[in-house]
Amino acid sequence: MRILLTGANGFIGSEVAKKLIAQKNNVRCFVRSSGSLQWLADLKTEFFYGDLFDKVSLKNALKNIDMVFHLAGVTKSANAQGYERGNYLATKNLLDTII
């Protein structure tokens, strides 16, 4: 199965990536260009650089994908708007792009 994994460069996302790869899935990690790949460096995976607010990059990342694991999200923000943008609005944009 071909899986798109958002949030792969976080600790939990990298552990999910390892498990999915061990189960013989093809994993495409959707990551920000500014994100660290320290926990993904040794994994046999495809990296796709993009942004959850860029529908063009999302559409390209979703090509030939069977399933999406969406783990990207904001865990630290100076205010409620940061959490809303990074969690709710980013997820809504991904869902709107898929549909």
N, C-alpha and C positions, 0 to 999 in steps of 0.2 A: 504494500500500500504506500502511496505517496502522501506524505503528511507535511503540512505547513505548520511550523511551531513559532508562535510569537513569544517574546520574552525568554528566548532560549539562552541569552547570555547572562541571565540571572542565575542564582544558585539553584533554585527549584527547577527552572526551565532547563538548565544543563543536566540535571538529574533525570528529568523526563526524557530529554533527548537521548541520553545514554540508554535508558530502558527501551525506548522505541527502536533504536538502532540494534540493540541486542535481540529484539524480536524480529529482526530482518526487514524492518520498514525503511523506506527511503525518506530521509528527513531533510526538509528545506527549512533552515533557520532564518526567520525574518528578523533582521537586526538593524539597529541604527548605526550609521557610520561612526558615530562618536562612542559607541558602546565597546566595552572590553570583551575580548573573546577568550580570556584566560581559562575559563572552565570548559571551553569547547575546542581548544587548540588541537587536541589529539583525537578528535572524533572524525569518523568518516561521514561527513555531512556536507550539504551544499549551503553556502551562505548567500542570502539575498538581502542586499542593503536597501532599506526603504524607510518609510515613515507611515504610521497609522493614519495620518491626516492627508496623505498623498494618494488619492484614489488610483492614479496611473500606476504607481509602484505597487499598490495592493493588487490591482488587476493583473499585473505582470507576475507577481509572486504567486497568485492563485492559479495560474495556468497549469493544467495537467495535475492538479491536486485532488486527492480523494477525500481528505479529511483535514480539519483545522483544529489544532490545540491552541487556544488563546490564553496565554499566561502573562502577557505583558500588562503592566500596570504601574501606577505610581504608589510608592510606599512612604515617600516623604514629600511634604509640600508646606510652603509657608502659609497657605490659606486653603479654604474650602474649594475655591475656584480651581486650584491646581489639581486637587483630587478629582473634581468633576470632569475637568478636561482630560486628564490622563487615564481615567478609568471609565467613566460613563461615556463621554463623547468619543473617545478612541474606539471603544467597543462598538458603539452605535455605528461609527463610520465603517468599521470592518464588516459588520452585519449588513449594512446598506450596500456595500460593495459586493458582497457574496450574493445577495438576493438580486 
